[in-house]
Amino acid sequence: MPTAEIQGVSFYYELSGQGNETIVFLNGIAMSVAHWAPYVQAFQGEYRCLCHDMRGQTLSEKPEGEYSLDLHAQDLAELMDMLGIARAHLVGTSYGAEVAMAFAVRFPEKCLSLTLIDGVSETDPLLEAIVDSWIQAAEKDARLFYRTILPWNYSPGYIGANRELLAKREASVTNLPREWFEGFNRLCAAFLKINLTESLSAIQCPTLIMVGEKDILKPYKFSKIIEQRIKGSQLIILPGAGHAAVLEEPALVQLHLRNFLAAR
């Protein structure tokens, strides 16, 4: 299992593919490297593909203490340096999109482009209340936790068509160790401190923004704020998709990503 020691923390990562440029795929808050497998398969013939679990996520170490988007950005910068990656295309969904924005603000010289999927640069009272309910559920019971986050992450159509798959995912969540939930809650605490909107105008690299039409967790209004702040950015709505658009509509997300990278 490939690991890297960064700032005293062990990180799990996977680097594969070929090409002169690298795509870094950044996880949503409850995701892991494995969720990006269809994307790596689709792009590894033309690009090197780097995935990693952030501190607090599934296969990486989950140290105690306070996390932050800026700390995740620093972790990624050091991982890229360790692997000899000077610059990369960053593709992030939800929490990963927010880390990507923080990274682009702090390390503009390392960014070839940004693709931000269902992310936000700020919160509102409803989003804060939702995340707080996740934290409370994660502290109590794994099955309750999964059922609490499920309706916010998937579209009605996806839930209706994938009940058996979602039941299997629920069962797998009940097998996660307690430290996974503790790490998840540290990540949530980091998210609740997000304050990126005013700094987005500093981002100069080409930027693609995607948002699921049915995303009720981080809806269109948040993506519109990002588009308005990042000069020259492009905003695409993904028809019918919920918040977990990268899982619901991988072929469509890949198509838009491929077109965006080809047009640079």
C-alpha positions as CSV (number, residue, x, y, z in Angstrom):
1,M,0.0,0.0,0.0
2,P,1.7,3.2,-1.1
3,T,2.0,5.8,1.7
4,A,3.8,9.1,2.2
5,E,4.8,10.7,5.4
6,I,3.9,14.4,5.4
7,Q,4.0,16.6,8.5
8,G,4.2,13.6,10.7
9,V,1.1,12.0,9.2
10,S,0.8,8.9,7.0
11,F,-1.1,9.4,3.7
12,Y,-2.4,6.8,1.4
13,Y,-2.1,7.7,-2.3
14,E,-2.3,6.1,-5.8
15,L,-0.4,7.4,-8.8
16,S,-1.0,5.8,-12.2
17,G,-1.2,6.5,-15.9
18,Q,1.0,8.2,-18.4
19,G,1.3,11.6,-20.0
20,N,3.1,14.8,-19.6
21,E,0.4,16.3,-17.3
22,T,-1.2,15.1,-14.0
23,I,-4.8,15.2,-12.8
24,V,-5.3,15.3,-9.0
25,F,-8.7,14.0,-7.9
26,L,-9.8,15.3,-4.6
27,N,-12.3,13.4,-2.4
28,G,-15.6,14.5,-1.1
29,I,-15.7,14.4,2.7
30,A,-16.9,10.8,3.1
31,M,-15.1,9.5,0.0
32,S,-12.0,7.5,-0.5
33,V,-9.5,6.9,-3.3
34,A,-11.6,3.9,-4.6
35,H,-14.5,6.2,-5.6
36,W,-12.3,7.8,-8.3
37,A,-11.6,4.4,-10.1
38,P,-13.9,5.1,-13.1
39,Y,-12.2,8.5,-13.6
40,V,-8.7,7.1,-13.3
41,Q,-9.6,4.4,-15.8
42,A,-11.0,7.0,-18.2
43,F,-8.0,9.4,-18.1
44,Q,-4.9,7.4,-17.3
45,G,-4.2,6.8,-21.0
46,E,-3.5,10.5,-21.5
47,Y,-2.7,11.8,-18.0
48,R,-1.0,10.7,-14.8
49,C,-3.7,10.4,-12.2
50,L,-3.1,11.1,-8.5
51,C,-5.6,10.3,-5.8
52,H,-5.1,10.4,-2.1
53,D,-7.1,10.2,1.1
54,M,-6.7,13.4,3.0
55,R,-5.8,13.4,6.7
56,G,-8.9,12.1,8.5
57,Q,-10.1,10.0,5.6
58,T,-10.4,6.3,5.1
59,L,-6.9,4.9,4.4
60,S,-4.9,7.8,5.7
61,E,-3.9,8.6,9.3
62,K,-6.5,10.4,11.4
63,P,-4.5,12.5,13.9
64,E,-6.2,14.4,16.6
65,G,-6.3,18.1,16.6
66,E,-7.8,20.7,14.3
67,Y,-8.0,20.3,10.5
68,S,-8.4,23.1,8.0
69,L,-8.7,23.5,4.2
70,D,-5.4,25.3,4.3
71,L,-3.8,22.4,6.1
72,H,-5.1,20.0,3.4
73,A,-3.7,22.3,0.7
74,Q,-0.3,22.2,2.4
75,D,-0.5,18.4,2.7
76,L,-1.2,18.2,-1.1
77,A,1.6,20.6,-2.0
78,E,4.1,18.5,-0.1
79,L,2.7,15.2,-1.6
80,M,3.1,16.7,-5.1
81,D,6.6,17.8,-4.3
82,M,7.5,14.4,-3.0
83,L,6.2,12.7,-6.2
84,G,8.0,15.2,-8.4
85,I,4.7,16.9,-9.7
86,A,5.4,20.5,-10.3
87,R,1.9,21.5,-11.6
88,A,-1.4,19.7,-12.0
89,H,-5.0,19.9,-13.0
90,L,-7.1,19.8,-9.8
91,V,-10.5,18.0,-9.9
92,G,-12.4,18.2,-6.6
93,T,-15.9,17.3,-5.6
94,S,-17.7,18.9,-2.6
95,Y,-15.0,19.0,0.2
96,G,-12.4,18.3,-2.4
97,A,-13.6,21.3,-4.5
98,E,-13.2,23.5,-1.4
99,V,-9.7,22.1,-0.8
100,A,-8.9,22.7,-4.5
101,M,-9.9,26.4,-4.2
102,A,-7.8,26.8,-1.0
103,F,-4.9,25.2,-2.8
104,A,-5.2,27.4,-5.9
105,V,-5.3,30.6,-3.7
106,R,-2.2,29.5,-1.8
107,F,-0.2,27.7,-4.5
108,P,-1.2,29.3,-7.8
109,E,2.1,28.3,-9.4
110,K,1.1,24.6,-8.9
111,C,-2.3,24.8,-10.7
112,L,-2.8,24.1,-14.4
113,S,-6.6,24.3,-14.0
114,L,-9.4,23.7,-11.6
115,T,-12.6,21.6,-11.9
116,L,-14.9,22.3,-9.0
117,I,-17.9,19.9,-8.7
118,D,-20.7,20.7,-6.2
119,G,-18.5,22.9,-4.0
120,V,-19.1,26.1,-2.0
121,S,-16.9,29.0,-1.0
122,E,-19.1,29.9,2.0
123,T,-22.0,28.5,4.0
124,D,-25.4,29.6,5.1
125,P,-27.5,28.7,8.2
126,L,-29.2,25.7,6.4
127,L,-26.0,24.1,5.3
128,E,-24.4,24.6,8.7
129,A,-27.5,23.0,10.3
130,I,-27.2,20.0,7.9
131,V,-23.6,19.5,8.7
132,D,-24.2,19.7,12.4
133,S,-26.8,17.0,12.1
134,W,-24.2,14.8,10.4
135,I,-21.8,15.4,13.2
136,Q,-24.4,14.5,15.8
137,A,-25.4,11.3,14.0
138,A,-21.8,10.3,13.5
139,E,-21.2,10.4,17.2
140,K,-24.2,8.1,17.9
141,D,-24.7,5.3,15.4
142,A,-23.3,4.3,12.0
143,R,-26.6,3.3,10.5
144,L,-28.3,6.4,11.7
145,F,-25.4,8.4,10.3
146,Y,-25.7,6.9,6.8
147,R,-29.5,7.4,6.7
148,T,-29.0,11.0,7.8
149,I,-26.6,11.9,5.0
150,L,-28.2,9.9,2.3
151,P,-31.1,12.1,1.2
152,W,-28.8,15.2,1.1
153,N,-26.3,13.5,-1.2
154,Y,-28.4,11.7,-3.9
155,S,-31.1,12.8,-6.3
156,P,-34.6,11.3,-6.0
157,G,-34.1,9.4,-9.2
158,Y,-30.9,7.9,-8.1
159,I,-32.3,6.8,-4.8
160,G,-35.3,5.2,-6.4
161,A,-33.2,3.3,-9.0
162,N,-30.4,2.1,-6.7
163,R,-32.1,1.0,-3.4
164,E,-30.1,-2.3,-3.4
165,L,-26.8,-0.6,-4.0
166,L,-27.5,2.0,-1.3
167,A,-28.4,-0.7,1.1
168,K,-25.0,-2.4,0.5
169,R,-23.3,1.0,1.0
170,E,-25.2,1.4,4.3
171,A,-24.0,-2.1,5.4
172,S,-20.4,-1.2,4.6
173,V,-20.6,2.0,6.6
174,T,-21.7,0.0,9.7
175,N,-18.4,-1.9,9.4
176,L,-16.2,1.2,9.6
177,P,-14.0,1.6,12.7
178,R,-14.9,4.3,15.3
179,E,-11.8,6.3,14.2
180,W,-13.4,6.8,10.8
181,F,-16.3,8.7,12.3
182,E,-14.0,10.7,14.5
183,G,-12.0,11.8,11.5
184,F,-15.2,12.6,9.6
185,N,-16.2,14.9,12.4
186,R,-12.9,16.7,12.3
187,L,-13.3,17.2,8.6
188,C,-16.8,18.6,9.2
189,A,-15.5,21.0,11.8
190,A,-12.9,22.2,9.2
191,F,-15.6,22.7,6.6
192,L,-17.8,24.8,8.9
193,K,-14.9,27.4,9.1
194,I,-14.9,27.9,5.3
195,N,-14.4,31.5,4.2
196,L,-13.1,31.5,0.7
197,T,-15.4,33.8,-1.3
198,E,-13.4,37.0,-0.9
199,S,-10.1,35.3,-1.9
200,L,-11.5,33.7,-5.1
201,S,-10.6,36.6,-7.3
202,A,-7.0,35.7,-6.9
203,I,-7.5,32.5,-8.9
204,Q,-6.2,33.0,-12.4
205,C,-6.1,29.5,-13.8
206,P,-8.8,28.1,-16.2
207,T,-11.7,27.0,-14.0
208,L,-14.7,24.7,-14.7
209,I,-17.6,24.6,-12.2
210,M,-20.2,21.9,-12.3
211,V,-23.2,21.5,-10.1
212,G,-26.0,18.9,-10.0
213,E,-29.4,20.2,-10.9
214,K,-30.9,18.3,-8.0
215,D,-28.2,19.2,-5.5
216,I,-30.1,20.3,-2.4
217,L,-27.0,20.2,-0.1
218,K,-24.8,22.7,-2.0
219,P,-27.2,24.0,-4.6
220,Y,-26.7,26.2,-7.7
221,K,-26.6,29.5,-5.8
222,F,-23.2,28.5,-4.2
223,S,-21.7,27.6,-7.6
224,K,-22.9,30.9,-9.0
225,I,-21.0,32.8,-6.3
226,I,-17.9,30.9,-7.3
227,E,-18.4,31.6,-11.0
228,Q,-18.9,35.3,-10.3
229,R,-15.7,35.5,-8.3
230,I,-13.3,33.6,-10.5
231,K,-12.7,35.5,-13.7
232,G,-13.4,33.6,-16.9
233,S,-14.8,30.5,-15.2
234,Q,-17.4,28.3,-16.8
235,L,-20.5,27.0,-15.0
236,I,-22.3,23.8,-16.1
237,I,-25.5,22.4,-14.6
238,L,-25.6,18.6,-14.6
239,P,-29.2,17.6,-15.5
240,G,-31.0,15.4,-12.9
241,A,-27.9,14.9,-10.7
242,G,-27.8,15.3,-7.0
243,H,-24.9,16.4,-4.8
244,A,-22.9,13.2,-5.4
245,A,-22.9,13.9,-9.1
246,V,-19.5,12.2,-9.6
247,L,-21.1,9.0,-8.5
248,E,-24.5,9.4,-10.1
249,E,-23.3,10.7,-13.5
250,P,-19.6,9.7,-14.0
251,A,-19.9,9.5,-17.8
252,L,-21.3,13.0,-18.1
253,V,-18.8,14.5,-15.6
254,Q,-16.0,12.9,-17.5
255,L,-17.3,14.2,-20.8
256,H,-17.3,17.8,-19.5
257,L,-13.9,17.4,-17.9
258,R,-12.4,16.0,-21.0
259,N,-13.8,18.8,-23.2
260,F,-12.6,21.4,-20.7
261,L,-9.0,20.0,-20.6
262,A,-8.9,19.6,-24.4
263,A,-9.9,23.3,-24.9
264,R,-7.1,24.7,-22.8
